[in-house]
Amino acid sequence: MKGKSFVEKIIISSKERSSRIVLALDIIADKRSLLIERALSLLDELSPYIVAVKLNYHLLLPLSLTDIKRIINHIHKHELQAIADLKINDIASTNLVACDYIWKAGFDAVIANPFIGYEEGIEPVIKRAHEFNKGVILLAYMSHKGSKEGYELTVIDQNLKQEKIYELFVKRAIDWQADGIIVGATNLQILSSIASKVKGKLLIFSPGIGVQGGDAIKALRAGADFIIIGRAIIESKDSSFYLSEINKATCL
């Protein structure tokens, strides 16, 4: 799928595999070698049932860039997309340094925070990502219980119009031509409201399935394009069966 954008590639994979599952590879182990071994083993076992893999600090901090590249090569071997969950949130020069390392490692997309603003913030990240057919996914509403303490705060613009911060973030993601947004599966009302505004404009990735209380089927029905599942898969006694059952119930 050379030459295609991140969005095009993940949609094609989703249709080919009849899946809308992103695996969050949140593995914990005492030794670096065990982390790598477990990651590669899970990818071999679960690749037929997923469309992408998200790597968070569980692997990004304890492993070297060479180790991460090895895992990403394995992800690509299975024709899956690799997403770096850095929640980038700094000035442009710092963001670009981080992203340059990410792209060199082989990642296909990165998660970033729209709170930093566009000019000298997220703008160059999105532009450079698109130059390389990479994707940028912005946070809109996270899945943990404390999300409402930040994302549901009310802001007032210069015209004295009130709106929630998550509503502002969704507008920014559209205006800034991001490729997707993160919207937790644990608040179906907000997920549905956001989906009605962004369908056809942005992909919605919904975390929080399983351990945090989100339901895969309900999240997809509410408007999520992809669901992100981590611990519920990794800690399952039969991960392959768990994923296949979700795919059967949510078959495109």
C-alpha positions in Angstrom: 0.0 0.0 0.0 2.9 2.3 -0.8 1.9 5.9 -1.6 -1.4 5.7 0.3 -2.2 7.9 3.3 -2.6 6.5 6.8 -6.3 6.9 6.5 -6.5 5.1 3.2 -4.4 2.2 4.5 -6.3 1.6 7.7 -9.6 1.7 5.9 -8.4 -0.8 3.3 -7.1 -3.1 6.0 -10.4 -2.8 7.9 -12.4 -3.9 4.9 -10.0 -6.7 4.0 -10.0 -8.1 7.5 -13.6 -7.3 8.5 -12.2 -5.7 11.7 -12.2 -2.4 13.3 -10.0 -3.2 16.2 -6.8 -1.4 17.2 -4.6 -3.4 19.6 -3.1 -1.4 22.4 0.1 -3.2 23.1 0.3 -2.3 26.7 2.6 -5.0 28.0 4.4 -5.0 31.3 7.4 -7.2 32.1 10.5 -7.0 34.3 13.0 -7.6 31.5 13.5 -5.9 28.1 13.8 -9.3 26.4 10.5 -10.4 27.8 8.7 -7.3 26.5 10.0 -7.8 23.0 9.2 -11.6 23.1 5.7 -11.0 24.3 5.1 -8.2 21.8 6.2 -10.3 18.8 4.2 -13.3 20.1 1.0 -11.3 20.5 1.4 -9.8 17.0 1.8 -13.3 15.5 -1.2 -14.6 17.3 -3.6 -11.6 16.9 -2.7 -10.0 13.6 -5.5 -11.7 11.6 -8.1 -10.0 13.9 -6.9 -6.4 14.1 -6.1 -3.5 11.7 -3.5 -1.5 13.7 -1.4 -1.5 16.8 -0.9 1.3 19.2 2.3 1.6 21.2 2.3 3.5 24.5 4.9 4.3 27.1 4.7 0.6 28.2 7.1 -0.1 25.4 8.3 3.3 24.2 10.2 4.0 27.5 11.8 0.7 28.4 12.8 -0.3 24.9 15.4 1.3 22.6 14.6 2.9 19.3 16.1 -0.2 17.6 13.9 -2.5 19.7 10.8 -0.4 18.7 11.8 -0.5 15.1 12.0 -4.3 15.3 8.5 -4.4 16.7 7.2 -2.0 14.0 8.8 -4.1 11.3 6.9 -7.1 12.7 3.7 -5.0 12.7 4.3 -4.1 9.0 5.1 -7.7 8.2 1.5 -8.5 9.1 0.3 -5.5 7.0 -0.9 -3.6 10.0 -0.5 0.1 10.9 1.6 1.3 13.8 0.4 4.2 16.0 2.6 6.1 18.4 0.7 7.1 21.5 2.9 10.0 22.7 0.1 12.6 23.2 2.5 15.2 21.8 2.0 18.4 23.7 4.9 20.9 23.3 6.2 23.7 21.1 6.7 22.9 17.4 10.4 22.5 17.4 10.2 19.9 20.2 7.2 18.2 18.6 9.1 17.9 15.3 12.1 16.3 16.9 9.9 13.7 18.6 8.0 13.0 15.3 11.2 12.7 13.3 12.3 9.9 15.6 8.9 8.3 15.3 8.8 8.4 11.5 12.4 7.0 11.3 11.3 4.1 13.6 8.5 3.4 11.1 5.4 4.5 12.8 2.4 5.3 10.6 0.6 7.8 12.9 1.0 9.7 16.1 -1.4 10.9 18.8 -1.2 14.5 19.8 -2.9 17.1 22.0 -4.8 19.9 20.3 -4.6 22.0 23.5 -1.2 23.4 22.4 -2.8 25.3 19.6 -2.0 25.4 15.8 0.6 28.1 15.1 4.0 27.0 16.4 2.3 24.0 17.9 0.6 21.3 16.0 0.6 22.9 12.5 4.1 21.8 11.4 3.5 18.3 12.9 0.4 17.8 10.7 2.0 19.3 7.6 5.2 17.2 7.9 3.2 14.1 8.7 1.2 14.5 5.5 4.3 15.0 3.5 5.3 11.4 4.4 1.7 10.0 4.2 1.7 9.7 8.0 -1.3 10.4 10.2 -2.0 12.7 13.2 -4.8 11.7 15.6 -5.9 14.4 18.1 -7.3 13.9 21.6 -10.9 15.0 21.8 -12.3 13.2 24.9 -10.4 10.5 26.8 -11.8 7.4 28.3 -10.9 7.5 32.0 -13.3 8.8 34.7 -11.5 12.0 35.3 -11.9 13.1 31.7 -14.9 15.2 32.5 -12.9 17.3 34.8 -11.0 18.7 31.8 -12.7 17.9 28.6 -16.2 19.1 29.8 -15.0 22.5 31.1 -16.9 25.3 29.4 -15.0 27.9 27.5 -16.3 31.3 26.1 -15.1 32.6 22.8 -14.6 36.3 21.8 -18.3 36.4 20.7 -19.4 35.2 24.2 -20.5 31.9 22.8 -20.1 29.0 25.3 -19.0 25.5 24.4 -17.3 22.5 26.0 -13.6 22.1 25.5 -14.1 18.7 23.7 -16.4 20.4 21.3 -13.7 23.0 20.6 -11.1 20.2 20.1 -13.4 18.5 17.6 -13.7 21.7 15.6 -10.0 22.2 15.7 -9.3 18.7 14.4 -11.5 19.3 11.4 -10.2 22.8 10.7 -6.6 21.7 11.1 -7.1 18.7 8.8 -6.1 16.1 11.3 -6.7 12.4 10.3 -8.6 11.3 13.3 -9.6 11.9 16.9 -9.6 10.0 20.1 -13.1 9.8 21.8 -13.5 7.5 24.7 -16.0 4.6 24.4 -17.0 5.1 28.1 -19.3 8.1 27.3 -21.7 7.0 24.5 -23.7 10.2 24.5 -20.7 12.3 23.8 -19.3 9.8 21.4 -22.6 9.8 19.4 -22.7 13.6 19.5 -19.2 14.0 18.2 -19.7 11.3 15.5 -22.7 13.2 14.1 -20.4 16.2 13.5 -17.3 14.5 12.1 -18.6 11.6 9.9 -16.8 11.7 6.6 -14.3 14.3 7.9 -12.3 12.4 10.5 -11.9 8.9 11.8 -12.9 8.3 15.4 -10.7 6.0 17.5 -12.4 4.9 20.8 -10.4 3.5 23.7 -11.7 2.3 27.1 -13.2 -1.0 25.9 -13.4 -3.7 28.6 -11.4 -2.8 31.7 -12.6 0.8 31.8 -16.2 -0.3 31.1 -16.6 0.6 27.4 -18.5 -1.9 25.2 -17.2 -2.5 21.7 -20.5 -3.0 20.0 -22.2 0.0 21.6 -19.2 2.2 20.8 -19.3 1.3 17.1 -23.0 1.7 17.0 -22.6 5.2 18.6 -20.3 6.2 15.7 -16.7 5.0 16.4 -14.8 4.0 13.3 -12.3 2.0 15.3 -12.1 0.7 18.8 -8.9 0.5 20.8 -8.5 -2.5 23.1 -5.6 -3.2 25.3 -5.7 -5.0 28.7 -9.0 -6.8 27.9 -7.1 -8.6 25.1 -3.7 -9.0 26.7 -5.2 -10.3 29.9 -7.7 -12.6 28.2 -7.3 -16.4 28.6 -8.2 -16.7 24.9 -7.3 -13.5 23.1 -7.9 -14.8 19.6 -11.4 -16.0 20.5 -12.2 -12.7 22.2 -11.2 -10.7 19.1 -12.9 -13.0 16.6 -16.2 -12.7 18.6 -16.0 -8.9 18.5 -15.3 -9.0 14.8 -18.3 -11.3 14.2 -20.6 -9.0 16.1 -19.3 -5.9 14.5 -18.6 -7.2 11.0 -18.6 -4.4 8.3 
